C-alpha cells in the first residue's frame, strides 16, 4: 500500500502500556482492527521493551504483506539489563520485565542496528516507515544532527519507503521538519480537539516542505475518550489539570447539542486539515477498537465545527 489510510492502530497498548494484557487479548484487538478495515499499524521498540513489535509481527506475518502499512521507530536500542533482578518496567509505564534497557543511539550505525533488531522482533523483511523516536528526551541536537541524515540514507537505499520523526512536542517536530528531509511527522497530542499548538510552527513548516502529518494521541491520552470527561481523566499520560477537564466538558456540551459524541468529534477533527494523512489511536481492548471504527464513521454536521470555532476551541 502506498497511501496512509485515515485511521491507524497504535500498538503501544499491546506492549503492556499501563497494564499487562494477554497475548490472546492483544491478538483479539489486532484482529478487530484488521476485520474493521484498519491497514496502518504503528509500533516501536520502546513499547514494552520489544513486546509490542513481537506481538504485532506475529499477527501481521499471517497477512498479505502488500495489504498493510507498517511503521516503527529508531533512536532507542534495546540491550540486556545486566542488573536484572525480576523487576518491571513500570518507570517507563510498561508492565513488562525490565530485562532490557533502552540506550539512545541516533548514529547511522545505531539506527541501522535498530532497524535490523526491529525486523527480527517483527519477523518481517521490511517496514514501510521509520520515525526517529523522542530525540528530545535524550539529546535533541545530536538526535537531529545524526539521526535525520541516517534515516534519509536508509530511504535512499530503498530500505524504507518514508521517514519521519515521532514526538510529543510540536516545536521539536517543526525544527526536525526544517532541518531534515522528512516525509512524515507523527505528533502526539498536540493537534487535537482540546488544543492545537501544532498550528503555530509545525503545520506551516510542513506545508512549506511538503511533509504530511500523522496525528496520534487524539484523545489526549484519555481526557477526550469519553462523552463525559471525568475529573480523574488523564492528560499527557498524567492526571488532567482541572482547567483542562472543564475545557473538555465545555467541548462535550457543544458536541451533545449537535447529537455528536465527544470522542467521535475528537477522532475526526484532525483529518479536517488536508495536511493530516492519518489519525492513529491505540487500545488493547477489542471492543474499544470496534468503537473507534464506528466513531470514525459517525456523521458530524458542519454546524458542530462552526460552533466549536465560534467558541474559540478550534480554528475558524
TIDO-124059 format. One record per residue (C-alpha): residue in one letter; x, y negated, z negated; residue number from 0. Coordinates in nm, 4 decimals. Each point is the difference from the previous one (the first is absolute). Layout:
REM TIDO-124059
['A' [X Y Z] NUM]
...
END
This chain:
REM TIDO-124059
['X' [0.0000 0.0000 0.0000] 0]
['X' [0.1305 -0.3444 0.0841] 1]
['X' [-0.2329 -0.2447 -0.1766] 2]
['X' [-0.0764 -0.0123 -0.3697] 3]
['X' [-0.3591 0.0870 -0.0875] 4]
['X' [-0.1883 -0.2574 -0.2105] 5]
['X' [-0.0046 0.2215 -0.3123] 6]
['X' [0.3023 0.1855 -0.1344] 7]
['X' [0.0609 0.2340 -0.2931] 8]
['X' [0.2515 -0.1140 -0.2615] 9]
['X' [0.1603 0.3035 -0.1584] 10]
['X' [0.1313 -0.1395 -0.3298] 11]
['X' [-0.2894 0.1562 -0.1910] 12]
['X' [0.0827 0.3502 0.1214] 13]
['X' [0.3477 -0.0607 -0.1435] 14]
['X' [-0.1663 -0.0069 -0.3449] 15]
['X' [-0.0252 -0.3766 -0.0309] 16]
['X' [-0.1264 -0.0671 -0.3566] 17]
['X' [-0.1186 0.3590 -0.0490] 18]
['X' [0.0787 0.3536 0.1089] 19]
['X' [-0.2192 0.1556 0.2673] 20]
['X' [0.0103 0.3580 0.1197] 21]
['X' [0.1280 0.1079 0.3397] 22]
['X' [-0.3550 0.1094 0.0789] 23]
['X' [-0.1519 -0.3391 -0.0823] 24]
['X' [0.2682 -0.1807 0.1992] 25]
['X' [-0.0716 0.2274 0.2965] 26]
['X' [-0.3746 -0.0601 -0.0342] 27]
['X' [0.0533 -0.3778 0.0058] 28]
['X' [0.2108 0.0293 0.3150] 29]
['X' [-0.2567 0.2342 0.1507] 30]
['X' [-0.2761 -0.2537 -0.0667] 31]
['X' [0.2104 -0.2690 0.1671] 32]
['X' [0.0732 0.2126 0.3070] 33]
['X' [-0.3581 0.1218 0.0353] 34]
['X' [-0.1177 -0.3601 -0.0285] 35]
['X' [0.2172 -0.1012 0.2929] 36]
['X' [0.2973 -0.1580 -0.1796] 37]
['X' [0.3143 0.0459 0.2106] 38]
['X' [0.2512 -0.2310 -0.1673] 39]
['X' [0.1810 0.1255 -0.3106] 40]
['X' [0.2555 -0.1966 -0.2032] 41]
['X' [0.2360 0.1407 -0.2617] 42]
['X' [0.3405 -0.0667 -0.1611] 43]
['X' [0.2732 0.1850 -0.1907] 44]
['X' [-0.0800 -0.2260 -0.2968] 45]
['X' [-0.3480 0.1509 -0.0347] 46]
['X' [0.0383 0.2754 -0.2553] 47]
['X' [0.3726 0.0482 0.0700] 48]
['X' [-0.0779 0.1681 0.3310] 49]
['X' [-0.3198 0.1783 -0.1049] 50]
['X' [-0.2168 -0.2180 0.2257] 51]
['X' [0.2154 0.0763 0.3039] 52]
['X' [0.0016 0.3731 -0.0733] 53]
['X' [-0.3769 0.0182 -0.0411] 54]
['X' [-0.0717 -0.2200 0.3002] 55]
['X' [0.2404 0.1952 0.2187] 56]
['X' [-0.1519 0.3325 -0.1042] 57]
['X' [-0.3382 -0.1300 0.1128] 58]
['X' [0.1069 -0.1688 0.3228] 59]
['X' [0.2148 0.2899 0.1206] 60]
['X' [-0.3249 0.1811 0.0808] 61]
['X' [-0.1238 -0.2898 0.2173] 62]
['X' [0.0873 -0.0864 0.3624] 63]
['X' [0.2993 -0.2341 -0.0292] 64]
['X' [-0.1141 -0.2381 0.2715] 65]
['X' [-0.3354 -0.0582 -0.1705] 66]
['X' [0.1226 -0.1985 -0.3010] 67]
['X' [0.2280 -0.2873 -0.0936] 68]
['X' [0.2357 0.0512 -0.2953] 69]
['X' [0.2036 -0.2573 -0.1878] 70]
['X' [0.2437 0.0368 -0.2853] 71]
['X' [0.2483 -0.2307 -0.1639] 72]
['X' [0.3732 -0.0367 -0.0506] 73]
['X' [0.2255 -0.1837 -0.2453] 74]
['X' [-0.0319 0.2354 -0.2975] 75]
['X' [0.1960 0.3242 0.0128] 76]
['X' [-0.1062 0.2809 -0.2321] 77]
['X' [0.2850 0.1680 -0.1847] 78]
['X' [0.0009 0.2695 -0.2718] 79]
['X' [-0.0341 -0.1361 -0.3520] 80]
['X' [0.3047 0.1398 -0.1803] 81]
['X' [-0.1573 -0.1013 -0.3328] 82]
['X' [-0.3323 0.1732 0.0645] 83]
['X' [-0.1432 0.1338 -0.3261] 84]
['X' [-0.3598 0.0799 0.0902] 85]
['X' [-0.1220 -0.3607 0.0134] 86]
['X' [-0.2593 -0.1606 0.2273] 87]
['X' [0.0325 -0.2877 0.2492] 88]
['X' [-0.2640 -0.2061 -0.1801] 89]
['X' [0.2238 -0.3073 -0.0176] 90]
['X' [-0.0557 -0.0214 0.3757] 91]
['X' [-0.3716 0.0890 -0.0443] 92]
['X' [0.0261 0.3489 0.1507] 93]
['X' [-0.0932 0.3039 -0.2075] 94]
['X' [0.2704 0.2334 0.1331] 95]
['X' [0.3175 0.1457 -0.1522] 96]
['X' [0.2787 -0.2592 0.0050] 97]
['X' [0.2414 0.2571 0.1395] 98]
['X' [0.1192 -0.2473 0.2627] 99]
['X' [0.0995 -0.3662 -0.0117] 100]
['X' [-0.0440 -0.2752 0.2576] 101]
['X' [0.3143 -0.1665 0.1324] 102]
['X' [-0.0220 -0.3147 0.2122] 103]
['X' [0.2012 0.0363 0.3196] 104]
['X' [-0.0967 -0.2204 0.2961] 105]
['X' [0.3207 0.0767 0.1922] 106]
['X' [-0.0230 0.1597 0.3417] 107]
['X' [0.1322 0.3274 -0.1415] 108]
['X' [-0.2467 -0.0188 -0.2894] 109]
['X' [-0.2962 -0.0689 0.2255] 110]
['X' [0.0929 0.2817 0.2396] 111]
['X' [0.0322 0.2377 -0.2931] 112]
['X' [-0.3316 -0.1200 -0.1423] 113]
['X' [-0.1742 0.0744 0.3297] 114]
['X' [0.1623 0.3450 0.0215] 115]
['X' [-0.1007 0.0793 -0.3592] 116]
['X' [-0.3569 -0.1140 0.0666] 117]
['X' [-0.0271 0.2154 0.3123] 118]
['X' [0.1212 0.2977 -0.2024] 119]
['X' [-0.2596 -0.0601 -0.2728] 120]
['X' [-0.2725 -0.0559 0.2587] 121]
['X' [0.1025 0.3008 0.2066] 122]
['X' [-0.0534 -0.2054 0.3171] 123]
['X' [0.2341 -0.0964 0.2813] 124]
['X' [-0.0823 -0.3709 0.0067] 125]
['X' [-0.1816 -0.2898 -0.1580] 126]
['X' [-0.1466 -0.2793 0.2073] 127]
['X' [0.0625 -0.2995 -0.2263] 128]
['X' [0.2714 -0.0760 -0.2555] 129]
['X' [-0.0393 -0.2792 -0.2549] 130]
['X' [0.2766 -0.1445 -0.2163] 131]
['X' [-0.1559 0.0471 -0.3442] 132]
['X' [0.0081 -0.2663 -0.2730] 133]
['X' [0.3546 -0.1355 0.0531] 134]
['X' [-0.0939 -0.2927 -0.2265] 135]
['X' [-0.0223 0.2406 -0.2940] 136]
['X' [0.3749 0.0600 0.0319] 137]
['X' [0.2113 -0.2366 0.2141] 138]
['X' [-0.2004 -0.1900 0.2596] 139]
['X' [0.2938 -0.1653 0.1778] 140]
['X' [0.1837 0.3272 0.0456] 141]
['X' [-0.3203 0.1831 0.0859] 142]
['X' [-0.0826 -0.2322 0.2873] 143]
['X' [0.3603 -0.0495 0.1137] 144]
['X' [0.0724 0.3738 0.0263] 145]
['X' [-0.3400 0.1657 0.0170] 146]
['X' [-0.1676 -0.1915 0.2804] 147]
['X' [0.2786 0.0484 0.2597] 148]
['X' [0.0277 0.3685 -0.1002] 149]
['X' [-0.3721 0.0468 0.0628] 150]
['X' [0.0249 -0.1770 0.3355] 151]
['X' [0.2793 0.2374 0.0980] 152]
['X' [-0.2142 0.3044 -0.0793] 153]
['X' [-0.2773 -0.1454 0.2154] 154]
['X' [0.2437 -0.0735 0.2833] 155]
['X' [0.1147 0.3614 -0.0142] 156]
['X' [-0.3596 0.1198 0.0246] 157]
['X' [0.0026 0.1673 -0.3432] 158]
['X' [-0.3043 -0.2045 -0.1047] 159]
['X' [-0.2477 -0.1935 0.2071] 160]
['X' [-0.0577 -0.3015 -0.2240] 161]
['X' [0.1697 -0.1613 -0.2987] 162]
['X' [-0.1099 -0.2349 -0.2724] 163]
['X' [0.0149 -0.0992 -0.3629] 164]
['X' [-0.2321 0.1066 -0.2814] 165]
['X' [-0.0206 -0.2372 -0.2975] 166]
['X' [-0.2367 -0.1625 -0.2504] 167]
['X' [0.1379 -0.3537 0.0477] 168]
['X' [-0.1202 -0.2041 0.2985] 169]
['X' [0.2973 -0.2382 -0.0083] 170]
['X' [0.2427 0.2929 0.0087] 171]
['X' [-0.1876 0.1487 0.2945] 172]
['X' [0.0071 -0.3344 0.1834] 173]
['X' [0.3759 -0.0242 -0.0470] 174]
['X' [0.0445 0.3537 0.1383] 175]
['X' [-0.2084 -0.0902 0.3055] 176]
['X' [0.2147 -0.3068 0.0634] 177]
['X' [0.3329 0.1775 -0.0537] 178]
['X' [-0.0715 0.3380 0.1621] 179]
['X' [-0.1430 0.1415 0.3200] 180]
['X' [-0.3063 0.1700 -0.1450] 181]
['X' [-0.3136 0.1495 0.1490] 182]
['X' [-0.2091 0.0196 -0.3168] 183]
['X' [-0.0334 -0.1325 -0.3526] 184]
['X' [-0.1795 0.2008 -0.2675] 185]
['X' [-0.1105 -0.2512 -0.2609] 186]
['X' [-0.1619 0.1290 -0.3183] 187]
['X' [-0.2617 -0.2089 -0.1783] 188]
['X' [0.0885 -0.3378 0.1486] 189]
['X' [-0.2693 -0.0188 0.2653] 190]
['X' [-0.3236 0.1028 -0.1648] 191]
['X' [-0.3465 -0.1313 -0.0671] 192]
['X' [0.1314 -0.1173 -0.3380] 193]
['X' [0.3028 -0.1963 0.1223] 194]
['X' [0.1878 -0.0698 0.3221] 195]
['X' [0.3528 -0.1305 -0.0736] 196]
['X' [0.1149 0.1807 0.3155] 197]
['X' [-0.1577 -0.2832 0.1990] 198]
['X' [0.2585 -0.2534 -0.1253] 199]
['X' [0.3164 0.1275 0.1696] 200]
['X' [-0.0410 0.3618 0.0990] 201]
['X' [-0.2824 -0.0115 0.2534] 202]
['X' [0.1419 -0.3044 0.1843] 203]
['X' [0.3408 0.1716 0.0199] 204]
['X' [-0.1604 0.3201 0.1265] 205]
['X' [-0.1937 -0.1864 0.2684] 206]
['X' [0.3153 -0.1790 0.1106] 207]
['X' [0.2010 0.3236 0.0230] 208]
['X' [-0.2716 0.2345 0.1285] 209]
['X' [-0.0026 0.2106 -0.3178] 210]
['X' [-0.3178 0.1761 -0.1118] 211]
['X' [-0.1181 0.0461 -0.3582] 212]
['X' [-0.1117 0.3079 -0.1903] 213]
['X' [-0.2070 -0.1082 -0.3005] 214]
['X' [0.0396 0.2317 -0.2996] 215]
['X' [-0.1451 -0.0132 -0.3529] 216]
['X' [-0.3044 -0.1893 0.1298] 217]
['X' [-0.1833 0.0765 -0.3257] 218]
['X' [0.2818 -0.1782 -0.1888] 219]
['X' [0.0739 0.3343 -0.1711] 220]
['X' [-0.3535 0.0338 -0.1357] 221]
['X' [-0.1557 -0.3386 -0.0659] 222]
['X' [-0.1968 0.0014 0.3273] 223]
['X' [-0.0732 0.3731 0.0039] 224]
['X' [-0.3370 -0.0361 -0.1737] 225]
['X' [-0.3046 -0.2158 0.0708] 226]
['X' [0.0053 -0.0994 -0.3664] 227]
['X' [0.3623 -0.0873 -0.0860] 228]
['X' [0.0741 0.1139 -0.3541] 229]
['X' [0.1836 -0.1985 -0.2650] 230]
['X' [0.2501 0.2855 -0.0301] 231]
['X' [0.0614 0.0237 0.3768] 232]
['X' [0.3556 0.0059 0.1309] 233]
['X' [0.1660 -0.2665 0.2144] 234]
['X' [0.3471 0.0556 0.1465] 235]
['X' [0.0132 0.3287 -0.1944] 236]
['X' [-0.0426 -0.1788 -0.3363] 237]
['X' [-0.2927 -0.1312 -0.2035] 238]
['X' [-0.1858 -0.2669 0.1979] 239]
['X' [0.0097 -0.3544 -0.1427] 240]
['X' [-0.3434 -0.1229 -0.1112] 241]
['X' [-0.0103 -0.2820 0.2560] 242]
['X' [0.0553 0.2464 0.2865] 243]
['X' [-0.2695 0.2315 -0.1355] 244]
['X' [-0.2395 -0.2949 0.0046] 245]
['X' [0.1068 -0.0950 0.3545] 246]
['X' [-0.0646 0.3584 0.1122] 247]
['X' [-0.3414 -0.0077 -0.1679] 248]
['X' [-0.0901 -0.3214 0.1819] 249]
['X' [0.0969 0.1622 0.3312] 250]
['X' [-0.2054 0.3069 -0.0956] 251]
['X' [-0.3033 -0.2204 -0.0717] 252]
['X' [0.0217 -0.1612 0.3444] 253]
['X' [0.0364 0.3438 0.1597] 254]
['X' [-0.3062 0.1266 -0.1876] 255]
['X' [-0.2030 -0.2959 0.1229] 256]
['X' [0.0703 0.1271 0.3524] 257]
['X' [-0.0677 0.3661 -0.0865] 258]
['X' [0.3671 0.0937 0.0389] 259]
['X' [0.2109 0.1981 -0.2444] 260]
['X' [0.3111 -0.1871 -0.1137] 261]
['X' [0.2328 0.2926 0.0907] 262]
['X' [-0.1408 0.0160 0.3546] 263]
['X' [0.0684 -0.3695 0.0500] 264]
['X' [0.3467 0.0398 -0.1534] 265]
['X' [0.0811 0.2867 0.2337] 266]
['X' [-0.1174 -0.1743 0.3157] 267]
['X' [0.1176 -0.3550 -0.0749] 268]
['X' [0.3678 0.0314 0.1051] 269]
['X' [-0.0911 0.1378 0.3425] 270]
['X' [-0.1846 -0.3213 0.0857] 271]
['X' [0.3412 -0.1498 0.0791] 272]
['X' [0.1271 0.1418 0.3313] 273]
['X' [0.3568 0.0112 -0.1318] 274]
['X' [-0.1024 0.2752 -0.2443] 275]
['X' [0.0403 0.3354 0.1740] 276]
['X' [-0.1161 0.2284 -0.2798] 277]
['X' [-0.1231 0.0155 -0.3579] 278]
['X' [0.1550 0.2735 -0.2165] 279]
['X' [-0.1702 0.1286 -0.3145] 280]
['X' [0.0996 0.2900 -0.2178] 281]
['X' [-0.1798 0.2382 -0.2300] 282]
['X' [0.0351 0.3638 -0.1016] 283]
['X' [-0.3772 0.0267 -0.0445] 284]
['X' [-0.1693 0.1604 0.3044] 285]
['X' [-0.3330 -0.1677 -0.0811] 286]
['X' [0.1701 -0.3397 -0.0166] 287]
['X' [0.1584 0.0659 0.3405] 288]
['X' [-0.3435 0.0689 0.1464] 289]
['X' [-0.1360 -0.3082 -0.1739] 290]
['X' [0.2727 -0.2168 0.1538] 291]
['X' [-0.0858 0.1376 0.3429] 292]
['X' [-0.3636 -0.0982 -0.0550] 293]
['X' [0.0995 -0.3451 -0.1225] 294]
['X' [0.2029 -0.0525 0.3140] 295]
['X' [-0.3178 0.0485 0.2046] 296]
['X' [-0.2319 -0.2064 -0.2228] 297]
['X' [-0.1675 -0.2871 0.1887] 298]
['X' [0.1123 -0.3398 -0.1278] 299]
['X' [-0.1885 -0.3107 0.1163] 300]
['X' [0.1923 -0.3047 0.1185] 301]
['X' [-0.1970 -0.1963 -0.2599] 302]
['X' [0.1967 0.1741 -0.2755] 303]
['X' [0.3351 -0.1093 0.1391] 304]
['X' [-0.1376 -0.3524 0.0430] 305]
['X' [-0.1210 -0.0048 -0.3622] 306]
['X' [0.3370 0.1237 -0.1290] 307]
['X' [0.1790 -0.2633 0.2063] 308]
['X' [-0.2361 -0.2706 -0.1276] 309]
['X' [0.0822 0.1118 -0.3542] 310]
['X' [0.3714 -0.0367 0.0680] 311]
['X' [0.0706 0.3715 -0.0388] 312]
['X' [0.1203 0.0623 0.3571] 313]
['X' [0.1177 -0.2296 0.2806] 314]
['X' [-0.2716 -0.1656 0.2024] 315]
END
